[in-house]
């Protein structure tokens, strides 16, 4: 194939994947051996989108991956149209709290959300949206790179994610935030 066909093939792959792809993944999937050539093709595609001031951009994320996505200034206006994982309301609320409070102890999350949180955590772990690592007699929970990819964050940086979820969590869970703040003040008073 020639340059135009190769570029179109890479563009199609980035479009249909719906997730960040590494140059190695693209190479394997498309049968283009040269990683340098692939990177040049991606740079050409990104430059074309930028030049025509498109709402779509091709950017490097999570270190060594590239993704085709809607620019930030447009994403908030069309976010309601995006497909989301098949999560029930309770699971979404649990995920939002994990994202906002991460790293959070599973025991603390269960106190906030109730025993149904165990089932929510299990599903979120299966989907790869959160991690759970042993911590004392409980587990620490937080978001994963897959979560960052799916929800449009440039990387899985807890501070960026917390800031993005701040308004949502404070609006949706003002009662829980109040409970959290009282709990933290009480525990500080015990020390």
Protein Blocks (a to p, Z undefined) as FASTA:
>chain_A
ZZklmmmmmmmmmmmnopacdfklmmmmnopablmlmmmmmmmmmmmmmmnopabdcdde
ehiaccddddfklmmmmmmmpccddddfklmmmmmmmmmmpccdfklmmmmnojmlmmmm
mmmmmnopaccddehjbccddddfklmmmnopabdcfklmmmmmmmmmmmmmmmmmmmmm
mmmmmmmmmZZ
